[in-house]
């Protein structure tokens, strides 16, 4: 599988642009991400079948308006989800880039990935088949993955997700109005 | 009194099927994870176990399940289609959607009590062709190609002995379906026999330094979107090309645009259409939920003689453009 190296190191923009850059140092984020990905994997073992050979692929998830990116390897035998600095250049097989709230709406099954792609708000590079498999695997998970992740952190997690969803809804309405 | 048309909705995964059922589908259509259906995309479709559970779930909710076995078996590979049909029959599906006459013949002889629907992949658009399928295989419904006007559909209805299903939303699909060899020419894989148009493994999106995106299928560049352009699916028929008679690159075949017949629903019902199909087994649960719910409401409104509530579905359309295509006029472009 061809691996790509990250070249772009553009600064975050939009909704999160004015946030102070990483409130949490990345090394503190890593155990949380490990916990999240293990929990999702444990609760949805069937989703890995849809990934086929791409379960060993490395995906770079790029929330373009956040100060970090995420590296995902959805291999149940060798799971990885970790945050990487925008200054680093990790190798990846496929990259999915979009605004954080759009990516959240995708995880919530509240937004259609193809529609975001058509409007150029979602960008895909690298191994397209790996991206299609990941999309189909996640879309076959009933309910909201975001909700389950938020639930892991109790009331503060759920409150944060609600706030993010409200912000997402406002941004969504605003973008519809501007069409 | 008008008969309520059946709302036939896409289900690419078990979760999408549940979503379609909850959103008001009268019937769902789906396929197995192989070349027997025309959406043989990676990570999509149903394993036998998933199909069994999903059929049971849909039936419990009163929703019919239509199994797409609508590709063309190459010589020597018929057993794959036969196995899909046998399994579908064993799981209690309500109808098979077929295109190939060999598959149709096998079903008609082996499972005469299960309905046969003629897929759009058969591209049967004349009363003569449709009557042939009805006579030879007992076809109960034809899915019409998207190249006919509403008055033409109304006329065909008077000349055939079976139900009519028309697409109302999704892919515009103007190629002579089941005959398109563009993907085969470029990638060696056949849309009609392998069930995959523009296989994802052959698609590449290359971001250029100026922010534009170049789309390639195998070694062929098929489009380049600037930052401000909307995008479409990476299919050859929707690419932009240069030609000697043009100064600029242009959409030589089709363009990225979706069919949306919400405003024509009353006319289609009056023309005698028996079922409305929503395209998009490759799309997400979010698409299925929004589109199925919108058309459920609109169809129910028309049947109750209320002005139909037409939800705005533009954000879900390809290239953020929609058309009534040939249904409205043959000079749509």
Interface residues (C-beta under 8 A of the other chain):
Chain A: X49 X50 X51 X52 X54 X106 X109 X110 X111 X112 X113 X114 X115 X117 X118 X119 X120 X123 X124 X125 X128 X129 X131 X132 X133 X134 X135 X136 X137 X139 X140 X141 X142 X176 X179
Chain B: X12 X13 X14 X15 X16 X18 X41 X42 X43 X44 X47 X199 X200 X201 X203 X204 X205 X206 X207 X213 X225 X227 X229 X230 X231 X232 X233 X234 X256 X282 X283 X284 X285 X286 X287 X289 X290 X314 X315 X316 X317 X318 X319 X320
